[in-house]
Structures are given as structure tokens and as C-alpha cells.
Amino acid sequence: MRYQADYQGTGELMRSPEMLALVSEKGALALAHAVEISPVRTGEFAGGWRLEARSDGGPRANRAEAQVVNDAADEVLADVVDGHDVPARLLAYLEETGAA
């Protein structure tokens, strides 16, 4: 028996409501942890986190994705100047917990 890839079916699965729900759930966990480990100088950085989830994500707009984004004005200061490195700590958390 030979395996025959079903690219259309795989694509449908990757854009499905169930896949969007799964990545949104994992994204919500990441969002909560990002807020938890964020430094609080003015409160803007910790309050600047949001979750963006969509079914047409990825480099070719062909899969569900969730992104944790921070658009606070002091984001660079909190991460680079103060050395908190929240993105690296968040990624390490996601890898440790299997949520990535």
C-alpha cells in the first residue's frame, strides 16, 4: 500500500473552525502567561498584550494561526533596555508546557 497525500484535505483541516479553536486556546494560554511575566513600570506594557487569531494565517494564508502581540509604546524599553526579554521567556514557557 502506498500513501497518497491529500493536500486539499490537509489544507481544509488546517483552516477549519476546529483548528482555529485549538490555536486560539493555545494562544489564550500564551497571552495569560505573557501578561503574568510582564514587567510593570507604567502598566502600559503589561496591558498592551492581545491575541490575534485567524483562519487565513501563515506565510501563504493557508492555515489557522494565533499570535500574541504587544503594541505598547514602552515594549522596546521593557524588553531590550531593561533586559526582561519577555518574548524569549514566553517561548521557553510554551516549549516547556507543550503549548507551542
N, C-alpha and C positions, 0 to 999 in steps of 0.2 A: 504494500500500500504506500502510495506517495502522498505527501502533504501538499495540498494546493491552497495557497494563501488566498484569503478572501479580503482584498483590500477595501472594497466598498463596505463590507460588513464591519470591518475593523474601524473604518472611518465613521460609520454611523454610531458605533459603540462609543468612540472617543468624543463624539459631540452630543451624546444622549443626555436627557434630563437626569438620569441616574448618575452618570459620570460627573455632571455639573454639581449635583448634590454632594457627591463624595469629595470633590476637590474643594467645595465650599465649606464642608465640615472640617476638613484638614486646615483650610485657611483660617477658619474661626479659631481653632486651637493656636495656630501661629500668631494670630492677631492678639489674642489674650496674653500670650507669653511675651510678645513684643512690648505691650503696654506695661506688663509686670516688671520687666527688666530695664525699662527706660529710665534714664536719669531725670530728675525733676529739678530743673533750675527755675524756669519760669512757668512750667506746666504746659507750655506750647508743644514741646517735643512729644511728651507722653500723650497729649491729647490730639496729636496730628496723625495718628495711625488710622487707616481704613482698609477695608477688604474690597478688592475688585474681582468679581468672578464673572466669567462669560463662557459661552459655549463655542465661540469662534476665536479662541486664543491660539497661542503658539506662533512660531515664525511664519507658518503658511496658513494661519487662520483655520486650522483643521482639527482642533481638539479643545476640550474644556480646560480651562485654567483658572487658578485663583492666585492673585498677587496681593501681598501685604505691602502697602505703600505708606510712606510718611512724607507729607508735604509741608511740615512745619518749617518756618524760616530759620530756626536755630538747629536744624537737623545736622548740618555740616559741623557746626561747633560741638554739638553733643557727641558726634561720632569721631571726628578727626582730631579736633583740638583737645578735647577733654579725654580722649582715648577710651571711651566706653565701648566702642565697636559693637553696637547692638546688632547689626546685620550678621556678623560672624558668630556672635553668641547665639542668635536666633537659629541660624543654620545648624550649628552644633547641637542645639536642643532638638531640632526636628530630626536630625540623623540619629541621635541617641534614642528618641522615643519611637522611631519608625514612622513618623508622620510625614516625612519628606518623600 
